[in-house]
Amino acid sequence: MEKMEALAPPERIIPPDNVGLLAGSRHQEIHKILVALDLDDESLTAALSGGYGMVITHHPAIYRPLFGLTEEKAVTRRLTAMIRAGICLYAAHTNLDVAEGGTNDIVFERLGLMDKRPLVDKESGLPIGRVGRLPAPSVLDEFAAFVKKRLDAKGVRFVGDLYKPLENVGLCTGSGMGYLGLAQAAGCDVYLTGDVKYHDAQAARDMGLAVVDAGHFATECWMAEAVCQYLRREAENDGVEVEVGAFRGKDVFRWG
């Protein structure tokens, strides 16, 4: 927990959010940690069968209020299974998005962008996204194909002028269309995010800003391996014997 809070301080969140230790005891002795994007049936099975004592996720399993811990709902069924098995659950969400080395920086580096600067949320003052520059100008369909390849996305959607040269790229992993205006103000030619709605795409088109939707999963699944590598390095530096594994998971969507 100390290492995760050093990477992504829990006070640096975009409200509303729910981060930190969500189940278990901070004093529990653990020997194996599993890092995953979500706590779903697949990652839970991996944690239970693999003998993990702690699961770290990006998306908080407890986000909205719970009014019971029965096994009738998927979320509470998973939580009770973890509690019975003595597995701690920890989440780093928007605090990992804004963090140096967090989800946005991971995608920034995968795309080989240059001249990084923050895309700052006006209300919190936190860098919710990133702005960078392509090594060479591109056009929208070429850039979309490049994003699909580099993020191993099942598919991408895009809107904008197919012939306008693109150089300045804004990005916000996950659901980032709420920051479209910030991207335009930052001088972006194209904005990369996920979960783009129809009318938001229309608004982007009318603003003259190209948008690439690579999906929520494809823009964030890379955090599992990155956080895993970070914790392994920290454990080795501190002489701590703990095994850390990454569970990438699968996109909830099927693509036709």
C-alpha positions as a Python dict, from the first residue, in 0.01 Angstrom:
ca = {
    (1, 'M'): (0, 0, 0),
    (2, 'E'): (287, 240, 74),
    (3, 'K'): (431, 179, -272),
    (4, 'M'): (95, 228, -444),
    (5, 'E'): (33, 549, -252),
    (6, 'A'): (378, 673, -350),
    (7, 'L'): (293, 610, -715),
    (8, 'A'): (-67, 731, -697),
    (9, 'P'): (-141, 932, -380),
    (10, 'P'): (-503, 864, -274),
    (11, 'E'): (-576, 1231, -215),
    (12, 'R'): (-511, 1307, -584),
    (13, 'I'): (-845, 1188, -719),
    (14, 'I'): (-1105, 1336, -952),
    (15, 'P'): (-1424, 1325, -739),
    (16, 'P'): (-1634, 1125, -701),
    (17, 'D'): (-1406, 827, -662),
    (18, 'N'): (-1330, 545, -419),
    (19, 'V'): (-969, 439, -389),
    (20, 'G'): (-742, 270, -140),
    (21, 'L'): (-804, -44, 64),
    (22, 'L'): (-1159, -161, -11),
    (23, 'A'): (-1153, -499, 165),
    (24, 'G'): (-925, -671, 414),
    (25, 'S'): (-672, -552, 669),
    (26, 'R'): (-368, -333, 608),
    (27, 'H'): (-187, -548, 865),
    (28, 'Q'): (-243, -875, 683),
    (29, 'E'): (69, -1063, 576),
    (30, 'I'): (76, -1122, 202),
    (31, 'H'): (312, -1312, -27),
    (32, 'K'): (144, -1277, -367),
    (33, 'I'): (-19, -975, -534),
    (34, 'L'): (-234, -980, -848),
    (35, 'V'): (-279, -659, -1051),
    (36, 'A'): (-585, -631, -1277),
    (37, 'L'): (-796, -369, -1450),
    (38, 'D'): (-1118, -500, -1292),
    (39, 'L'): (-1239, -733, -1023),
    (40, 'D'): (-1453, -961, -1236),
    (41, 'D'): (-1520, -1336, -1233),
    (42, 'E'): (-1204, -1409, -1434),
    (43, 'S'): (-963, -1207, -1219),
    (44, 'L'): (-1131, -1338, -903),
    (45, 'T'): (-1083, -1696, -1021),
    (46, 'A'): (-717, -1622, -1096),
    (47, 'A'): (-671, -1475, -748),
    (48, 'L'): (-842, -1766, -572),
    (49, 'S'): (-674, -2041, -772),
    (50, 'G'): (-334, -1874, -763),
    (51, 'G'): (-320, -1829, -387),
    (52, 'Y'): (-295, -1449, -402),
    (53, 'G'): (-331, -1254, -81),
    (54, 'M'): (-401, -918, -241),
    (55, 'V'): (-564, -791, -559),
    (56, 'I'): (-493, -440, -689),
    (57, 'T'): (-737, -306, -948),
    (58, 'H'): (-772, 15, -1142),
    (59, 'H'): (-1152, 24, -1138),
    (60, 'P'): (-1294, 25, -783),
    (61, 'A'): (-1518, -276, -719),
    (62, 'I'): (-1703, -59, -467),
    (63, 'Y'): (-1794, 265, -641),
    (64, 'R'): (-2158, 325, -557),
    (65, 'P'): (-2308, 263, -210),
    (66, 'L'): (-2369, -101, -116),
    (67, 'F'): (-2676, -183, 89),
    (68, 'G'): (-2589, -541, 168),
    (69, 'L'): (-2329, -815, 127),
    (70, 'T'): (-2548, -1090, -8),
    (71, 'E'): (-2446, -1319, -293),
    (72, 'E'): (-2739, -1216, -511),
    (73, 'K'): (-2542, -944, -690),
    (74, 'A'): (-2218, -1004, -879),
    (75, 'V'): (-2021, -731, -700),
    (76, 'T'): (-2108, -843, -348),
    (77, 'R'): (-2071, -1211, -442),
    (78, 'R'): (-1713, -1143, -550),
    (79, 'L'): (-1639, -937, -241),
    (80, 'T'): (-1769, -1201, -1),
    (81, 'A'): (-1565, -1466, -183),
    (82, 'M'): (-1252, -1256, -139),
    (83, 'I'): (-1323, -1188, 227),
    (84, 'R'): (-1380, -1559, 295),
    (85, 'A'): (-1052, -1638, 121),
    (86, 'G'): (-865, -1369, 315),
    (87, 'I'): (-775, -1168, 6),
    (88, 'C'): (-728, -791, 39),
    (89, 'L'): (-863, -560, -232),
    (90, 'Y'): (-703, -228, -320),
    (91, 'A'): (-800, 21, -593),
    (92, 'A'): (-607, 304, -760),
    (93, 'H'): (-839, 478, -1005),
    (94, 'T'): (-830, 845, -1104),
    (95, 'N'): (-527, 891, -879),
    (96, 'L'): (-348, 645, -1111),
    (97, 'D'): (-481, 827, -1418),
    (98, 'V'): (-323, 1155, -1309),
    (99, 'A'): (-4, 999, -1171),
    (100, 'E'): (336, 1030, -1332),
    (101, 'G'): (381, 685, -1480),
    (102, 'G'): (8, 616, -1459),
    (103, 'T'): (-245, 514, -1722),
    (104, 'N'): (-212, 823, -1941),
    (105, 'D'): (166, 812, -1943),
    (106, 'I'): (156, 440, -2031),
    (107, 'V'): (-52, 510, -2343),
    (108, 'F'): (153, 821, -2423),
    (109, 'E'): (468, 608, -2431),
    (110, 'R'): (305, 325, -2628),
    (111, 'L'): (217, 574, -2899),
    (112, 'G'): (569, 718, -2904),
    (113, 'L'): (448, 1073, -2853),
    (114, 'M'): (688, 1357, -2775),
    (115, 'D'): (691, 1686, -2585),
    (116, 'K'): (456, 1572, -2310),
    (117, 'R'): (249, 1824, -2120),
    (118, 'P'): (-55, 1786, -1892),
    (119, 'L'): (-422, 1818, -1983),
    (120, 'V'): (-544, 1975, -1660),
    (121, 'D'): (-890, 1930, -1510),
    (122, 'K'): (-1010, 2280, -1424),
    (123, 'E'): (-1203, 2188, -1110),
    (124, 'S'): (-936, 1978, -938),
    (125, 'G'): (-627, 2124, -1101),
    (126, 'L'): (-501, 1769, -1163),
    (127, 'P'): (-350, 1642, -1490),
    (128, 'I'): (-633, 1414, -1602),
    (129, 'G'): (-485, 1367, -1949),
    (130, 'R'): (-178, 1431, -2160),
    (131, 'V'): (-94, 1632, -2470),
    (132, 'G'): (192, 1544, -2701),
    (133, 'R'): (322, 1557, -3055),
    (134, 'L'): (354, 1289, -3318),
    (135, 'P'): (709, 1233, -3450),
    (136, 'A'): (573, 1308, -3798),
    (137, 'P'): (238, 1450, -3915),
    (138, 'S'): (-32, 1198, -3995),
    (139, 'V'): (-393, 1192, -4117),
    (140, 'L'): (-693, 1060, -3932),
    (141, 'D'): (-737, 712, -4082),
    (142, 'E'): (-363, 643, -4060),
    (143, 'F'): (-348, 760, -3699),
    (144, 'A'): (-655, 553, -3607),
    (145, 'A'): (-495, 242, -3759),
    (146, 'F'): (-172, 317, -3570),
    (147, 'V'): (-363, 350, -3241),
    (148, 'K'): (-544, 23, -3304),
    (149, 'K'): (-215, -157, -3359),
    (150, 'R'): (-22, 0, -3071),
    (151, 'L'): (-305, -54, -2819),
    (152, 'D'): (-399, -396, -2957),
    (153, 'A'): (-757, -274, -2980),
    (154, 'K'): (-1026, -494, -3136),
    (155, 'G'): (-1149, -191, -3325),
    (156, 'V'): (-1145, 188, -3321),
    (157, 'R'): (-1401, 452, -3415),
    (158, 'F'): (-1307, 797, -3532),
    (159, 'V'): (-1467, 1122, -3640),
    (160, 'G'): (-1318, 1424, -3815),
    (161, 'D'): (-1160, 1553, -4133),
    (162, 'L'): (-985, 1264, -4309),
    (163, 'Y'): (-741, 1492, -4491),
    (164, 'K'): (-641, 1745, -4226),
    (165, 'P'): (-280, 1693, -4110),
    (166, 'L'): (-258, 1578, -3748),
    (167, 'E'): (35, 1653, -3524),
    (168, 'N'): (-77, 1752, -3175),
    (169, 'V'): (-245, 1468, -2985),
    (170, 'G'): (-450, 1487, -2665),
    (171, 'L'): (-542, 1178, -2473),
    (172, 'C'): (-736, 1069, -2168),
    (173, 'T'): (-767, 699, -2095),
    (174, 'G'): (-1105, 546, -2016),
    (175, 'S'): (-1404, 780, -2045),
    (176, 'G'): (-1252, 1116, -2128),
    (177, 'M'): (-1501, 1298, -2349),
    (178, 'G'): (-1583, 1535, -2064),
    (179, 'Y'): (-1246, 1697, -2134),
    (180, 'L'): (-1299, 1757, -2504),
    (181, 'G'): (-1303, 2134, -2456),
    (182, 'L'): (-972, 2117, -2272),
    (183, 'A'): (-819, 1928, -2562),
    (184, 'Q'): (-939, 2191, -2807),
    (185, 'A'): (-806, 2473, -2587),
    (186, 'A'): (-471, 2292, -2567),
    (187, 'G'): (-438, 2310, -2944),
    (188, 'C'): (-492, 1941, -3013),
    (189, 'D'): (-559, 1825, -3367),
    (190, 'V'): (-692, 1488, -3249),
    (191, 'Y'): (-814, 1354, -2915),
    (192, 'L'): (-783, 989, -2810),
    (193, 'T'): (-1013, 839, -2546),
    (194, 'G'): (-1287, 577, -2499),
    (195, 'D'): (-1663, 551, -2451),
    (196, 'V'): (-1748, 822, -2704),
    (197, 'K'): (-2123, 887, -2735),
    (198, 'Y'): (-2292, 977, -3062),
    (199, 'H'): (-2379, 1336, -2973),
    (200, 'D'): (-2034, 1395, -2826),
    (201, 'A'): (-1886, 1282, -3157),
    (202, 'Q'): (-2113, 1530, -3333),
    (203, 'A'): (-1994, 1805, -3101),
    (204, 'A'): (-1629, 1719, -3170),
    (205, 'R'): (-1693, 1726, -3545),
    (206, 'D'): (-1859, 2066, -3515),
    (207, 'M'): (-1560, 2193, -3315),
    (208, 'G'): (-1325, 2079, -3589),
    (209, 'L'): (-1148, 1840, -3351),
    (210, 'A'): (-1083, 1484, -3465),
    (211, 'V'): (-1156, 1212, -3210),
    (212, 'V'): (-1039, 851, -3195),
    (213, 'D'): (-1233, 613, -2970),
    (214, 'A'): (-1017, 308, -2897),
    (215, 'G'): (-1247, 181, -2621),
    (216, 'H'): (-1226, 192, -2246),
    (217, 'F'): (-1050, -143, -2213),
    (218, 'A'): (-781, -92, -2477),
    (219, 'T'): (-676, 244, -2332),
    (220, 'E'): (-644, 115, -1975),
    (221, 'C'): (-565, -258, -1973),
    (222, 'W'): (-193, -180, -1997),
    (223, 'M'): (-189, -61, -1637),
    (224, 'A'): (-182, -416, -1503),
    (225, 'E'): (160, -503, -1642),
    (226, 'A'): (300, -154, -1575),
    (227, 'V'): (196, -155, -1207),
    (228, 'C'): (317, -513, -1178),
    (229, 'Q'): (663, -416, -1305),
    (230, 'Y'): (669, -114, -1073),
    (231, 'L'): (592, -323, -765),
    (232, 'R'): (847, -587, -864),
    (233, 'R'): (1118, -320, -889),
    (234, 'E'): (1022, -170, -555),
    (235, 'A'): (1016, -510, -387),
    (236, 'E'): (1360, -594, -526),
    (237, 'N'): (1500, -256, -419),
    (238, 'D'): (1366, -306, -66),
    (239, 'G'): (1467, -671, -42),
    (240, 'V'): (1106, -779, 4),
    (241, 'E'): (1009, -1128, -108),
    (242, 'V'): (670, -1090, -267),
    (243, 'E'): (542, -1231, -596),
    (244, 'V'): (353, -989, -822),
    (245, 'G'): (152, -1102, -1122),
    (246, 'A'): (-46, -917, -1389),
    (247, 'F'): (-390, -1018, -1513),
    (248, 'R'): (-471, -835, -1835),
    (249, 'G'): (-825, -968, -1876),
    (250, 'K'): (-1053, -927, -2176),
    (251, 'D'): (-1266, -649, -2317),
    (252, 'V'): (-1626, -687, -2205),
    (253, 'F'): (-1735, -607, -2561),
    (254, 'R'): (-1735, -855, -2847),
    (255, 'W'): (-1653, -711, -3186),
    (256, 'G'): (-1832, -821, -3502),
}
